[in-house]
């Protein structure tokens, strides 16, 4: 991966070629296709297969394992192109497989694990999920209680996970456990270990959580009872799992926020078009400032968020400045901008915003959820306040 000393705000020729290639794929999947996906609550397998055939899920992965050995900024440009062509819902797969699976393995996997798993992530063949949160330990991951006890050359795992996205179609699960009880650990993040697990293994059961809103990925409760995994299924070092997650979180902040941005972009585009087409009192409703100004303000905030997301990705690629700061800022601004774009679009559409035909309510629900998870706005503000501004910690562990 080539690095640059200064960020270029214009897309490179290579970026334009990538963007055009992805746009050609996405343009085949219009509004009718996504209405069918929503109505049937099904996985959009057709476009996933097309993206996999183009190798797009392997953008930041090493060439020796089937990837393109490009950067996070390149991944962001591809995800943007999908969003701009109304295929924003596909972007979650990049976070689930390319980031959770691929980048975690690149940074922490041993050679055998990389050779075994990375090629099937790069070619889009395998889907990954992350088993982190629990009923009594959401954002406070240090307090997870799912326990892994050593038994010869195996570990026996017991516990429960909640809000685990994509389990039904995941080929592999990264499962966070405690190998040292919290009370015995030297620090709150010591003693946590990540395992690579088969979601269909004996000892794992899962059930879908019914949702009262639209979300792109079904989410699940996991029940783990005497699950046996071999010690070679440990990812990285025993006891260092939380530090492995920390190294991946900056990437997740960016790609997850890009998915929210995509929902906002979809809603905003539809709102602008509706404001042009819908005529009341012999003129388009977009001529009225009460409609026009919120859409204009949403557009400005969305473009500002786009710039911040690209900046954060570029700094990650080049390891320039405080990547944690810019990644959290990008996430916060993008999710806020997406939410406000959806709000403006809903106001523009009026009652039609609730119709499945428009798809605005689906964007609205996803954008709002992304302000809460995978990281809440409050935790981002805590991070900026304490780690950037040097203010006192406002909560206990």
KOLVOKE-410670 format. One record per atom (N, C-alpha, C): x, y, z. Coordinates in steps of 0.05 Angstrom, whole numbers, plus 5000, padded with zeros to 4 digits. Example, Ala and Ser with C-alpha at 12.3 -4.5 7.8 and 13.67 -1.06 7.14 Angstrom:
<zavos>
526448865156 524649105156 526449345156 525749555142 527349795143 525850015157 
</zavos>
This chain:
<zavos>
501749765000 500050005000 501750255000 501350424981 502850674980 501750875000 503551025012 502751225031 503551505020 502151705030 502651985022 503052155046 504752365043 505352535065 503252745070 501652805049 499452995051 497052885037 494752945049 492252835037 491352995013 490652854992 489552974968 486452964969 485153194967 482253194969 480853114943 482253134921 481153034895 481652724893 479652584883 480052294879 482152244858 483752044863 485851974843 484551834819 486151804798 485151664774 484351374782 485951254799 485350984808 482750974823 482251164840 479751184855 477351214836 477651374816 475451414798 474851154782 476951004775 476450754762 475050554780 475950544805 474650364824 471650444828 471250704831 468550804835 466750744812 467750774787 466150714763 465550414761 467450244769 467049954767 464849874787 464949974811 462949904831 460250024824 460250264813 457650384804 456350214782 457950104764 456849934743 455449684755 456549584777 455149354790 452649444804 452849664820 450649754837 448349854820 448849964797 446750074780 444749864770 445549614772 443749394764 441549334784 441849454808 440049384830 438549644839 436149674828 434649914832 432649894855 430850084856 429050104879 427249854882 426349744859 424649504860 426149274874 428649244868 430249034880 430349064911 430849304920 431049344949 428349334963 426249404949 423649374960 423049074965 423848904946 423548614949 425148504972 427648604975 429348524998 427948595024 426948835026 425548925051 423048755056 421448725035 418848595039 419248305048 421248165037 421747885043 423747845065 424848065076 426848045097 429047845090 430047875065 432047685055 434747815052 436747655049 439447745044 439747815015 440848045008 441248114979 443547964967 443247704964 445447534956 446447604928 444647694910 445447734882 447647954880 447248174894 449248384892 451748314908 451448164930 453748064945 455447884927 454147714911 455647544893 457147704872 455947914861 457248084841 459648224853 459348324878 461548464891 463748264897 463048024905 465047814910 466547744885 465147714863 466447654837 468547864830 468048114837 469948324831 472148354852 472048184873 474148194893 474048434911 471648564913 471548824927 471648794958 471048554968 471248514997 474148485006 475948454987 478748414994 480548654990 479248894987 480849134981 483249175000 482849175026 485149245044 486748995052 486148765042 487548525050 490048475033 492048335043 494548295029 494148135003 495648204983 495548054957 496147764960 498047694978 498847414981 496547234990 494447365001 492147205010 489647264993 490047374969 487847414951 486647694951 487747874968 486748144969 488048324949 487448584951 488648784933 490848954945 491348914971 493449054985 493149354983 490749454983 490149734982 489549835011 488450065013 488050185040 485150215048 484850325072 482150385082 480850605066 482350805057 481151015041 479950895015 481350705003 480350574979 477750424986 477650295009 475150165018 472950365021 473450595033 471450805037 470350905010 472150934991 471251034965 469350834952 469950574954 468250374943 465550374958 465550394984 463050405000 461450644993 462750874989 461351114981 459951074954 461250944935 460150894909 457650724911 457650524929 455250364933 453050524944 453650704963 451650874975 450451064955 452051174938 451151374919 449351244897 449650984894 448050844874 445850684888 445050774912 442650664926 443050384937 445550294940 446050024951 447550044978 446750244994 448050285019 447850055038 445849885035 445549655054 447749445051 449049445028 451249255024 453649315041 453849565050 456349655063 456849525090 454749425103 455049295129 456749045126 456648915103 458248665099 461248725100 462048965092 464849045094 465749055123 464049165140 464849175169 464848895181 462848735174 462648465186 465048285177 465448265151 467448075141 470248195137 470348415122 472948535115 474348645140 472848765158 474048885182 474248685205 471848595215 471948405237 473548155231 473048045208 474547805201 477347855189 477348005167 479848045152 481948195167 481348445175 483448605187 484348495214 482448365229 483248235254 485248015249 484847855228 486647645222 489347755211 489247955195 491748075185 493448175208 492248305227 493848425249 494548225271 492948015275 493347845299 493447545293 492747465270 492747185264 495547075259 495846815264 498446685257 498346615227 500546515217 500746465188 498746255179 498446045195 496545835188 493645945187 492946115206 490246235205 489846415182 491846575175 491646755152 491246595126 492846385123 492646225098 489946085097 488946005119 486445855120 483946035115 483946275127 481446435127 481446675108 483746805104 483747055090 482847025060 483746825046 482946805017 479846795014 478446665032 475546635030 474146895039 475447065054 474347335059 474847515035 477247495024 477947665001 476147614977 475447354972 473747294949 470847304955 470147384980 467347414987 465947144993 467446934995 466146674999 465146625027 466546745047 465846705075 464946965088 463046935106 461947165121 462647125150 463347345164 464247335192 462347485209 462247415235 460747555255 462447595279 461747785296 463247845321 461447805345 462347625363 460847565387 462147715411 461147945416 462348125437 460348185459 458148315453 456448425474 454848215488 454148265513 452548085530 450248235543 448348085554 446048215567 446948415589 449048345604 449948515626 452548665620 453448655595 455948785587 455648875558 454749115554 454449225527 456949365520 456949635524 459349795518 461549745538 460949645562 463049595582 464049305578 465649275557 466449005548 468248865569 469549015586 471348895606 469748715624 467148765626 465448615645 464148375633 464948285609 463648045598 464247805616 462347625617 462547395635 462747125621 462447115594 462746865580 465646765585 465746525596 468346425607 469346195590 472046195586 473445975572 475445855591 475045595597 476845465616 478545255601 481145255607 482945075594 482544785603 482444605584 482144315590 483944165570 486344115578 488243985560 489044175537 488644085512 489244255490 486744385479 484644395495 482144525488 481344725509 479444895501 478045075519 475044995519 473845015543 471044965546 469745235552 467845315535 466645585536 463745565544 463045735563 460245765572 459546055575 457046125568 456146395571 453946465552 453546725549 451346825532 452247085519 451447115494 451947365479 449247475469 449147735465 446747855456 447248075435 445448115417 445648315396 448048245378 448147995369 450247905351 449147895323 450148075306 448948105279 449947885260 448147795243 448947625221 449547335227 448747225250 449446955258 448446745238 446046795228 444646595211 446246525186 447646725175 449146665150 452146695154 453046705179 455946725184 457346455181 459546455169 461146205167 463146175190 463846405202 465746405224 464946625244 465546575269 464846765291 467346825307 467947075310 470047155329 468647195356 469447035375 468047025401 469947115423 469047335437 470647435459 469847305485 471847215500 471347065525 473247165547 472647085571 474447135594 475946875600 478546885597 480246655605 481346695633 481246945643 481847005671 479547165683 478447075705 476247215718 476947515722 474947685720 475347965723 476748035749 475847905771 476947965797 479947885800 480847695783 483647605785 485447735764 484347895746 485948015725 487548255736 489948295725 491648515735 490448785728 489048805706 487649055699 484948975686 483149165682 480449095673 480348975646 482349035628 482348925602 484148685598 485448595619 487048355618 485248105620 486247885610 484847635614 482547585595 482347735573 480247695553 481547575528 480247365517 481447215495 479447175473 480347215448 478647185425 479046915412 476846775405 476946525392 475646535364 476646375345 475346345319 473546095322 470946135319 469045915325 467245865301 466445615298 464445535279 461745585291 460045765278 457445825290 455545585292 456145375277 454345135278 455544915295 457544975311 458844775327 456944685350 457344435359 455844345382 456544525406 454444605420 454844775443 454045065438 453345135413 452345405407 449445385396 447745535408 445045565398 444445865396 442945945376 442346225373 439446255364 438246485371 435546545363 435346835356 433846895334 433647165325 431947345344 432947585348 431447775365 429447925348 426847905354 424948055338 425348355341 425448495319 425848785319 423248935312 422949165324 420549325318 421249545298 423449515283 424249705263 425849555242 426349685219 427949555198 430849575205 432349355201 435249375203 436349185183 438649255172 439749105149 440648825156 441648785180 442648525188 440948415211 439848175209 438448055232 440348025255 439348035279 441148025303 440147805322 441947695338 441347445352 442247445381 440847275397 441747185423 443446935418 445646905432 447346665430 447446535458 447046275458 447246115483 449445915480 451445935497 453845765493 454145585517 453945325512 453945125534 455944905528 458144915543 460344715541 461344685512 461744915499 462944925473 465944865475 466744665460 469644585461 471044695436 473244835440 474844935417 477744875423 479144805402 482044735404 483644995409 485844955422 487545195429 488545335404 488645195381 489645325357 487445515345 485145525358 483045705349 483145975364 485146005381 485546265394 486646455373 485446695372 486546905354 488447085370 490947095361 492947255376 493747125401 494247285422 495247185447 492947135467 493246925483 491346875505 491547105524 489247225531 489147435551 489347715539 489947735512 490347995500 488048065480 485847935482 483647965463 482548255462 482348385485 481248655484 483048845470 485648815473 487548995460 487448945429 486848695421 486548645393 484048795382 481948795398 479448935389 480049235387 481549345407 482149625406 483449705380 485249535370 486749605346 484949605321 482749455323 480849435300 478649645302 478249765326 475949935330 476050195313 478350305308 478450545292 477450495264 478050265253 477050195227 474050155228 473050015248 470149975251 468650235254 469850425269 468550685272 468050815244 469950785227 469750915200 467750765182 468050505180 466350355162 463450345172 463050325198 460250325209 458950595204 460450805208 459451075203 458751115173 460350995156 459851015127 457150885120 456450675134 453850545130 451550735138 451950865161 449951065169 449751285149 452051385140 452151595120 450651515095 450951255088 449551155064 446451165068 445551105092 442651125097 441751405094 443251595105 442651875103 442651975074 444651885059 444951955031 442451865015 441651615020 439351515006 436851675012 436451735038 434051885046 434152175034 436552295035 436752565025 436252574995 437452394980 437052394951 434052364944 432652184959 429852154953 428252394962 429052524984 427652764993 427952994973 430353024962 430853234942 429253194917 429152944908 427652884884 424652924888 423652844912 420852884918 420153174920 421953334931 421553624933 421453754905 422753634886 422653744858 420053654844 419253404850 416953284835 414253354846 414053384872 411453424885 410653714883 408453764870 407454034866 404954094882 404954314896 402654404912 402254704906 399854784901 399355064894 401055154869 401154964850 402355024824 405355064824 406754984845 409654994845 410754764862 413154674856 414354454872 414654534901 414254344919 414454414948 417354494955 419354414939 422054494944 422554784940 420654934929 420955224926 420455364953 419255224972 418655344998 421055305017 421855515030 424255505047 424055305070 421555265080 421255075101 421954785093 421754735067 422654475056 425454495046 426154705032 428654735018 431054755038 430754925058 433054975076 433954735092 432054575104 433054335118 434454145100 433554115075 434953945056 437754055049 437954315045 440554435039 442454405063 441454445087 443154415111 444054125114 442153945109 442953655110 445053595090 444853695066 446953645046 449653755055 449753985066 452254095075 453553925096 451953835115 452953675137 453853395127 452453295107 453153035096 455853055081 456253265066 458753305052 461053355071 460553495093 462653535113 463453265126 461353105131 461952845143 463452665123 462752675098 464252525077 467252595078 467852855080 470652935081 471952835106 470552845128 471752745153 472252445153 470452295141 470852005138 473251945121 473552085099 475952045082 478452115096 478352335111 480752425126 481552215147 479552105161 480151905181 481351655168 480251575145 481351335131 484151385122 484651625111 487351695102 489351695125 488551805148 490451815171 490951535181 488951355180 489451075188 491450945169 491050985143 492850865124 495650955127 496051215133 498651335135 499751365163 498051275183 498751295211 499751575218 498151775211 498752055216 496852155238 497952285258 496352415279 494952215296 492952305311 491452135329 489152015314 489551765306 487551625289 484951575306 485251515331 482951485348 481251725349 482451965351 480952215352 479352255327 480752235303 479352305278 477252095271 477751845279 475851625273 473251665289 473551745315 471251795331 469752045322 471252245315 469952495305 468352425279 469552275261 468252205236 465752055241 465851865260 463451705266 461251875277 461952045296 459952225309 458652405288 460252535272 459152725252 457552595230 458452365221 457052215200 454352115209 454352005233 451751895243 449752115249 450752345260 449052575264 447952675238 449752705218 448952815192 446852635179 447252375181 445452175169 442652205182 442652225208 440052245222 438652505214 440052725212 438752975204 437852965175 439252825158 438452795130 435852635129 435652425145 433152265145 430852425156 431352585177 429252755188 428252955167 430053085153 429253275132 427653135110 428552895103 427152745082 424352665091 424052585116 421452505127 419552745127 420552975134 418953215134 418053285106 419853255087 419253305059 417153125048 417352865054 415452665045 412752675059 412752785083 410252775099 409452485105 406852435102 405852165108 407051945090 407852015066 409051825048 411751705059 412951845078 415451745089 415151475104 412651415112 412251155125 411750925106 411450985081 410750775061 413250615054 412850355051 415050185043 416050255015 414250364998 415050444971 417350644972 417250834990 419351044991 421950945004 421750775024 424150665037 425450865056 424051085062 425251295080 425351195109 423151065117 423150975145 425350775151 426050605131 428250415135 430850565139 431350765122 433750925126 433851065153 431551175161 431251315186 431951135210 430850895210 431350705232 434250625234 435450575211 438250495212 440050725221 439550965210 441151195218 440951255247 438551225258 438251275287 439651065303 439550815295 440850605310 443850635310 444950735287 447850765285 448950985304 447151155314 448051345334 448351215362 447350965364 447550815389 449550595388 449650455366 451450225364 452750225336 455150115334 456649965353 457950125376 457950395373 458950565395 456950795398 456350865423 454351075427 455751345425 454051545419 455151825418 456351905444 455051815466 456051895493 458851785498 459351535489 462051425492 464151565475 463251655451 465051815435 465752075448 463752205459 464252455473 466052415498 465652185512 467452125534 470352095524 470651955501 473351915491 474652185484 473152355470 474352615462 474852785487 472952785506 473352945530 475752865546 476052605550 478152505568 480852465554 480852365529 483352295516 484452505498 482752685489 483652905471 483853165487 481753235502 481753485517 482953465545 483453215554 484753175580 483053235604 480453205600 478553255622 478353005640 477453035665 477252805683 475352595673 475852345680 474052125673 471352165687 469152135673 466552205684 464951965693 466051725691 464651485700 466651285710 465651085725 467350885737 467350635719 469150455724 469350205708 467250005717 
</zavos>
